[in-house]
Amino acid sequence: MPTYDYKCLECNHNFETFQSMKDEHLTECPECGGKVKRLIGAGSGPIFKGTGFYQTDYKNSPPAKKATPAPAKVEKTTTTKTEK
């Protein structure tokens, strides 16, 4: 059952109440009996249960690039002749 926020237009009293979505809006302030206005709420955020929630869990990753072979590394070696 959702929670709705209300504000009294006469005494500025803010309150919240649990109501079914099918129920009529409240019209009277519980403090002074004045007219109330239902406020628009942001709602609740997502609730993560369990482990393993990562940034990559909910979207497709970009296709992997093909690996290009690295150029061969040429090593210069020096040889010395030894005389007998």
C-alpha positions in Angstrom: 0.0 0.0 0.0 1.5 3.4 -1.0 2.3 6.3 1.2 0.9 9.7 0.3 2.1 13.1 1.5 -0.4 15.8 2.2 0.0 19.5 3.2 -2.7 21.6 4.9 -3.3 24.9 3.0 -4.3 26.7 6.2 -1.9 25.7 8.9 0.9 24.3 6.7 0.9 21.0 8.6 2.6 18.2 6.6 1.6 14.6 7.1 1.7 11.3 5.4 -0.8 8.4 5.3 -1.0 4.9 3.9 -3.9 4.6 1.4 -4.9 2.3 -1.3 -4.6 3.6 -4.8 -8.4 3.3 -5.1 -9.2 5.4 -2.0 -10.4 9.0 -2.4 -7.9 11.8 -1.6 -8.1 13.2 1.9 -9.8 16.6 2.2 -9.4 17.6 5.9 -6.3 18.3 7.9 -6.1 16.2 11.1 -4.8 19.1 13.1 -7.1 22.0 12.2 -9.7 20.6 9.9 -8.6 22.8 6.9 -8.3 21.9 3.3 -5.4 19.7 2.3 -3.5 19.2 -0.9 -1.8 15.9 -1.9 1.8 16.4 -2.7 3.6 14.7 -5.6 6.4 12.5 -4.3 9.4 11.1 -6.1 8.6 7.6 -5.1 11.1 5.1 -3.8 14.3 4.2 -5.5 15.3 0.8 -6.7 15.9 -1.8 -4.0 18.8 -4.2 -4.6 18.6 -7.5 -2.9 21.5 -10.0 -2.9 25.0 -9.6 -4.1 26.6 -9.0 -7.5 25.0 -5.8 -8.6 27.6 -4.3 -10.9 27.4 -1.5 -13.5 27.7 -4.0 -16.3 24.8 -6.3 -15.1 22.1 -4.2 -16.8 23.5 -3.1 -20.1 25.2 -4.6 -23.1 28.9 -4.0 -23.3 30.4 -2.7 -26.5 31.7 -5.4 -28.9 35.3 -6.4 -28.2 37.8 -5.0 -30.6 39.8 -7.5 -32.6 43.3 -7.9 -31.3 46.0 -6.8 -33.7 49.3 -8.6 -33.5 52.0 -6.5 -32.0 55.0 -5.9 -34.3 57.8 -8.4 -33.8 60.6 -7.0 -31.7 63.9 -7.4 -33.4 66.8 -7.7 -31.1 70.3 -6.9 -32.3 72.9 -9.2 -31.1 76.6 -8.6 -31.4 79.0 -11.4 -31.8 82.6 -11.3 -31.3 85.1 -13.5 -32.9 87.7 -14.9 -30.6 91.1 -15.7 -32.0 92.9 -18.9 -31.1 
